Amino acid sequence: QVQLVESGGELVQAGGSLRLSCAASGLTFGSYLMGWFRQAPGKEREVVATISWRGLNTYYSDAVKGRFTISRDNAKNTVYLQMHSLKPADPAVYYCAAHRFPHRLGSGDVADYRYWGQGTQVTVAS
């Protein structure tokens, strides 16, 4: 059974920083493309960032490029999202996800990810 558990979301002031973590179990973590997605109330889930299975390639949405950094530690079965310069537009539930199949190349499509965490809430105070 695959489990992804996010943590680190909290209330932060605009301009502040947070680091989200996602701990994975039940799969060969280092073989999977991983992604961070977010969903605000009343809006569709959208990609934030992805990282290849060996961590050599990353992708960021235009909304977060230059402010967020995705990384992974395969020895710890954990993927991170370091967020800086948080804006009022950033609040959402942030989800960690794993691609449907191992050793696949980058994708930011929600439909390509099979395993999802429960989400962690990020709130930005103006």
Secondary structure, DSSP 8 states (H G I E B T S, - for coil): --EEEEE---EEETT--EEEEEEEESS-GGGS-EEEEEE-TTS--EEEEEE-TTS--EEE-TTTTTTEEEEEEGGGTEEEEEE-S--TT--EEEEEEEESSTT------GGGEEEE---EEEEEE-
